[in-house]
Amino acid sequence: MIRNRFGAGLLAAASLAALAGCHSYHVETTIENRSGGAVTLLEVDYPSASFGADAIASGADFHYRFQIQGSGPLKVQYTQSNGKTASATGPSLHQGQEGRLQIVLLPDAKVEFEPDLKP
């Protein structure tokens, strides 16, 4: 009986150690619509994947969390309230980076990227 408890305790400790060693790198992203009007068909492309939103109201924020697989530039495309398509290329992202990324949609189809990423 003591051997079984010891074995179970050892297995539990090994499992916890394995979980503690695993680290999942994520980028917490906030997209702020400060363009002065609603935007639609927002798409954010990052290395090997993309995400988006059907619409973001004027003054609203959209939050998304993703993991970078590979390396490459970040790209944003959306439809402005006047019906014209806007696009911008942001910073290069690299696998294993984590942290925060703020994307601010501004008037006149301008986009600001404010990365706070660690390698």
KEDRENDREN-914087 format. One line per 5 residues: number of its first residue (from 1); their letters; for each residue x, y, z of N, C-alpha, C, O. Coordinates in steps of 0.1 Angstrom, whole numbers, padded with zeros to 4 digits, always signed. Example, Ala and Ser with C-alpha at 12.3 -4.5 7.8 and 13.67 -1.06 7.14 Angstrom:
<atoms>
1) AS) +0132/-0057/+0078/+0123/-0045/+0078/+0132/-0033/+0078/+0142/-0033/+0085; +0128/-0022/+0071/+0137/-0011/+0071/+0129/+0000/+0079/+0134/+0011/+0080
</atoms>
This chain:
<atoms>
1) MIRNR) +0008/-0012/+0000/+0000/+0000/+0000/+0009/+0013/+0000/+0006/+0022/-0007; +0019/+0013/+0008/+0028/+0024/+0008/+0035/+0026/-0005/+0037/+0037/-0010; +0039/+0015/-0011/+0045/+0015/-0024/+0036/+0022/-0035/+0040/+0030/-0043; +0023/+0018/-0034/+0013/+0024/-0044/+0012/+0039/-0042/+0011/+0047/-0052; +0011/+0043/-0029/+0010/+0058/-0027/+0023/+0065/-0031/+0022/+0076/-0037
6) FGAGL) +0034/+0059/-0029/+0047/+0065/-0033/+0047/+0066/-0048/+0051/+0077/-0054; +0043/+0056/-0055/+0043/+0056/-0070/+0033/+0066/-0075/+0036/+0073/-0085; +0021/+0067/-0069/+0011/+0076/-0073/+0016/+0091/-0071/+0014/+0099/-0079; +0023/+0093/-0060/+0028/+0106/-0057/+0039/+0110/-0066/+0040/+0121/-0071; +0048/+0100/-0069/+0059/+0103/-0079/+0053/+0106/-0093/+0058/+0115/-0100
11) LAAAS) +0043/+0099/-0097/+0037/+0101/-0110/+0030/+0115/-0110/+0031/+0122/-0120; +0024/+0119/-0100/+0017/+0132/-0099/+0028/+0143/-0100/+0026/+0153/-0107; +0039/+0141/-0092/+0049/+0151/-0092/+0056/+0152/-0106/+0059/+0163/-0111; +0058/+0141/-0113/+0064/+0141/-0126/+0054/+0148/-0136/+0059/+0156/-0145; +0041/+0146/-0135/+0031/+0152/-0143/+0031/+0167/-0142/+0031/+0175/-0151
16) LAALA) +0032/+0172/-0129/+0032/+0186/-0126/+0045/+0192/-0132/+0044/+0204/-0137; +0056/+0186/-0130/+0068/+0191/-0135/+0068/+0192/-0150/+0073/+0202/-0156; +0062/+0183/-0157/+0061/+0183/-0172/+0052/+0195/-0176/+0055/+0202/-0186; +0041/+0197/-0169/+0032/+0208/-0172/+0039/+0221/-0170/+0037/+0231/-0177; +0046/+0222/-0159/+0053/+0235/-0156/+0063/+0238/-0166/+0066/+0250/-0169
21) GCHSY) +0069/+0228/-0173/+0079/+0231/-0183/+0073/+0235/-0196/+0080/+0240/-0204; +0061/+0232/-0198/+0054/+0236/-0211/+0050/+0251/-0210/+0044/+0255/-0200; +0054/+0258/-0221/+0050/+0272/-0221/+0044/+0275/-0235/+0051/+0272/-0245; +0033/+0280/-0235/+0026/+0283/-0248/+0027/+0298/-0250/+0023/+0306/-0242; +0034/+0302/-0261/+0036/+0316/-0264/+0024/+0322/-0272/+0020/+0317/-0282
26) HVETT) +0018/+0332/-0266/+0006/+0339/-0272/+0008/+0354/-0273/+0016/+0360/-0266; +0002/+0359/-0283/+0001/+0374/-0285/-0013/+0378/-0282/-0022/+0375/-0289; -0014/+0387/-0272/-0027/+0393/-0269/-0029/+0405/-0277/-0021/+0415/-0276; -0039/+0405/-0286/-0041/+0416/-0296/-0053/+0424/-0293/-0064/+0418/-0290; -0052/+0437/-0294/-0064/+0446/-0293/-0064/+0454/-0305/-0054/+0461/-0309
31) IENRS) -0075/+0454/-0312/-0077/+0463/-0324/-0087/+0474/-0320/-0098/+0471/-0316; -0082/+0486/-0320/-0090/+0498/-0316/-0095/+0505/-0329/-0087/+0509/-0338; -0108/+0507/-0330/-0113/+0514/-0342/-0115/+0529/-0338/-0125/+0533/-0332; -0105/+0537/-0342/-0105/+0551/-0339/-0106/+0558/-0353/-0101/+0570/-0354; -0112/+0552/-0363/-0112/+0557/-0376/-0123/+0568/-0378/-0123/+0575/-0388
36) GGAVT) -0132/+0568/-0369/-0143/+0578/-0371/-0156/+0572/-0377/-0166/+0579/-0378; -0156/+0559/-0380/-0167/+0553/-0386/-0166/+0538/-0384/-0155/+0533/-0380; -0177/+0530/-0386/-0176/+0516/-0384/-0167/+0510/-0395/-0167/+0515/-0406; -0160/+0499/-0392/-0153/+0492/-0402/-0159/+0478/-0404/-0164/+0473/-0394; -0158/+0472/-0415/-0163/+0459/-0418/-0152/+0450/-0424/-0142/+0455/-0429
41) LLEVD) -0155/+0438/-0425/-0146/+0428/-0431/-0132/+0429/-0427/-0123/+0430/-0436; -0129/+0430/-0414/-0115/+0432/-0409/-0108/+0418/-0410/-0114/+0408/-0406; -0096/+0418/-0416/-0088/+0406/-0416/-0074/+0410/-0412/-0068/+0419/-0417; -0069/+0402/-0403/-0055/+0403/-0399/-0047/+0390/-0402/-0051/+0380/-0397; -0037/+0392/-0411/-0029/+0380/-0415/-0016/+0381/-0408/-0009/+0391/-0407
46) YPSAS) -0012/+0369/-0402/+0001/+0368/-0395/+0007/+0355/-0400/+0000/+0347/-0406; +0019/+0352/-0397/+0026/+0340/-0403/+0017/+0328/-0400/+0015/+0323/-0389; +0013/+0321/-0411/+0006/+0309/-0413/-0008/+0308/-0408/-0014/+0298/-0406; -0014/+0320/-0405/-0028/+0320/-0401/-0034/+0334/-0402/-0027/+0344/-0406; -0047/+0336/-0399/-0053/+0349/-0399/-0065/+0348/-0390/-0070/+0338/-0386
51) FGADA) -0070/+0360/-0387/-0083/+0361/-0379/-0090/+0374/-0383/-0084/+0382/-0391; -0102/+0376/-0379/-0109/+0388/-0383/-0122/+0390/-0376/-0125/+0383/-0367; -0129/+0400/-0381/-0142/+0404/-0375/-0151/+0409/-0386/-0146/+0415/-0395; -0164/+0406/-0385/-0173/+0410/-0395/-0174/+0426/-0395/-0175/+0432/-0405; -0175/+0431/-0383/-0176/+0445/-0381/-0171/+0450/-0368/-0172/+0442/-0358
56) IASGA) -0166/+0462/-0367/-0162/+0468/-0354/-0167/+0482/-0355/-0164/+0490/-0364; -0176/+0485/-0345/-0182/+0499/-0344/-0172/+0509/-0342/-0161/+0507/-0336; -0175/+0522/-0345/-0167/+0533/-0343/-0164/+0534/-0328/-0174/+0534/-0320; -0152/+0535/-0324/-0148/+0537/-0310/-0147/+0523/-0302/-0144/+0523/-0290; -0150/+0512/-0309/-0150/+0499/-0302/-0137/+0492/-0303/-0129/+0496/-0312
61) DFHYR) -0135/+0483/-0295/-0122/+0475/-0295/-0126/+0460/-0298/-0137/+0455/-0295; -0117/+0453/-0304/-0118/+0439/-0307/-0106/+0432/-0301/-0094/+0436/-0304; -0108/+0421/-0294/-0097/+0414/-0288/-0095/+0400/-0294/-0105/+0394/-0297; -0083/+0396/-0295/-0080/+0383/-0301/-0066/+0378/-0295/-0057/+0386/-0294; -0065/+0365/-0293/-0053/+0359/-0288/-0048/+0349/-0299/-0056/+0341/-0303
66) FQIQG) -0035/+0350/-0303/-0031/+0340/-0312/-0016/+0336/-0309/-0009/+0342/-0301; -0012/+0325/-0316/+0001/+0320/-0314/+0008/+0321/-0328/+0002/+0317/-0338; +0021/+0325/-0328/+0028/+0327/-0341/+0035/+0314/-0344/+0042/+0308/-0336; +0032/+0309/-0356/+0039/+0297/-0362/+0047/+0302/-0374/+0040/+0305/-0385; +0060/+0303/-0374/+0067/+0307/-0385/+0071/+0322/-0384/+0069/+0328/-0373
71) SGPLK) +0075/+0328/-0394/+0079/+0342/-0394/+0074/+0349/-0406/+0072/+0343/-0417; +0071/+0362/-0405/+0067/+0370/-0416/+0060/+0383/-0411/+0058/+0385/-0399; +0056/+0391/-0420/+0049/+0404/-0417/+0035/+0402/-0413/+0028/+0393/-0417; +0030/+0411/-0405/+0016/+0412/-0401/+0009/+0421/-0411/+0015/+0432/-0414; -0002/+0418/-0415/-0010/+0426/-0425/-0024/+0428/-0420/-0030/+0418/-0415
76) VQYTQ) -0029/+0440/-0422/-0043/+0443/-0419/-0050/+0448/-0431/-0045/+0456/-0439; -0063/+0443/-0433/-0071/+0448/-0443/-0085/+0449/-0438/-0090/+0441/-0430; -0092/+0460/-0442/-0106/+0462/-0438/-0113/+0471/-0447/-0107/+0478/-0456; -0126/+0472/-0446/-0134/+0481/-0454/-0138/+0493/-0445/-0144/+0491/-0435; -0135/+0505/-0450/-0138/+0517/-0443/-0153/+0520/-0444/-0161/+0514/-0452
81) SNGKT) -0158/+0529/-0436/-0172/+0533/-0436/-0176/+0539/-0449/-0188/+0539/-0452; -0167/+0544/-0457/-0170/+0550/-0470/-0170/+0539/-0481/-0172/+0542/-0493; -0168/+0526/-0477/-0168/+0515/-0487/-0155/+0512/-0493/-0154/+0502/-0500; -0145/+0520/-0491/-0132/+0518/-0497/-0124/+0508/-0488/-0125/+0508/-0476; -0116/+0500/-0495/-0107/+0490/-0488/-0094/+0497/-0483/-0088/+0504/-0491
86) ASATG) -0090/+0494/-0471/-0078/+0499/-0465/-0069/+0488/-0462/-0074/+0477/-0458; -0056/+0489/-0463/-0047/+0479/-0459/-0034/+0485/-0454/-0030/+0496/-0458; -0027/+0477/-0446/-0014/+0482/-0440/-0006/+0470/-0437/-0011/+0459/-0433; +0007/+0471/-0438/+0016/+0461/-0433/+0023/+0466/-0421/+0028/+0477/-0420; +0023/+0457/-0411/+0029/+0460/-0398/+0043/+0453/-0396/+0050/+0450/-0405
91) PSLHQ) +0046/+0451/-0383/+0059/+0446/-0380/+0060/+0431/-0384/+0050/+0424/-0386; +0073/+0427/-0385/+0075/+0412/-0388/+0074/+0405/-0375/+0079/+0410/-0364; +0067/+0394/-0375/+0066/+0385/-0363/+0074/+0372/-0365/+0076/+0368/-0376; +0078/+0367/-0354/+0086/+0355/-0354/+0081/+0345/-0344/+0077/+0348/-0333; +0082/+0332/-0348/+0078/+0321/-0339/+0084/+0322/-0326/+0096/+0325/-0325
96) GQEGR) +0077/+0320/-0315/+0082/+0320/-0302/+0080/+0334/-0295/+0082/+0335/-0283; +0076/+0344/-0303/+0074/+0357/-0297/+0061/+0357/-0288/+0052/+0349/-0292; +0060/+0365/-0278/+0048/+0366/-0270/+0047/+0380/-0265/+0057/+0387/-0265; +0036/+0383/-0260/+0033/+0397/-0254/+0020/+0403/-0259/+0010/+0396/-0261; +0021/+0416/-0261/+0009/+0423/-0265/+0011/+0430/-0278/+0022/+0434/-0282
101) LQIVL) +0001/+0432/-0286/+0001/+0439/-0298/-0012/+0448/-0299/-0023/+0442/-0298; -0010/+0461/-0301/-0021/+0470/-0303/-0021/+0475/-0317/-0011/+0479/-0322; -0033/+0474/-0323/-0035/+0479/-0337/-0045/+0489/-0336/-0057/+0487/-0332; -0042/+0501/-0341/-0051/+0512/-0340/-0055/+0517/-0354/-0047/+0521/-0362; -0068/+0516/-0357/-0073/+0520/-0370/-0077/+0535/-0369/-0085/+0539/-0361
106) LPDAK) -0070/+0543/-0377/-0072/+0558/-0376/-0079/+0563/-0389/-0081/+0556/-0398; -0083/+0576/-0388/-0089/+0582/-0400/-0080/+0582/-0412/-0068/+0580/-0411; -0086/+0583/-0424/-0078/+0583/-0436/-0071/+0570/-0439/-0060/+0570/-0445; -0076/+0559/-0435/-0071/+0546/-0437/-0057/+0544/-0431/-0049/+0535/-0436; -0053/+0551/-0421/-0040/+0550/-0415/-0041/+0539/-0404/-0052/+0538/-0397
111) VEFEP) -0031/+0532/-0401/-0030/+0522/-0391/-0017/+0523/-0383/-0007/+0524/-0389; -0019/+0523/-0370/-0007/+0523/-0361/-0006/+0509/-0355/-0015/+0503/-0351; +0007/+0504/-0354/+0010/+0492/-0348/+0018/+0495/-0336/+0029/+0501/-0337; +0014/+0490/-0324/+0022/+0492/-0312/+0025/+0478/-0306/+0018/+0474/-0297; +0036/+0472/-0310/+0040/+0459/-0305/+0047/+0460/-0292/+0056/+0469/-0291
116) DLKP) +0045/+0451/-0283/+0052/+0449/-0271/+0055/+0434/-0270/+0049/+0427/-0262; +0064/+0429/-0278/+0066/+0415/-0279/+0080/+0411/-0275/+0090/+0419/-0277; +0082/+0400/-0269/+0094/+0394/-0264/+0098/+0382/-0273/+0089/+0375/-0277; +0111/+0381/-0276/+0115/+0369/-0284/+0113/+0356/-0277/+0116/+0346/-0282
</atoms>
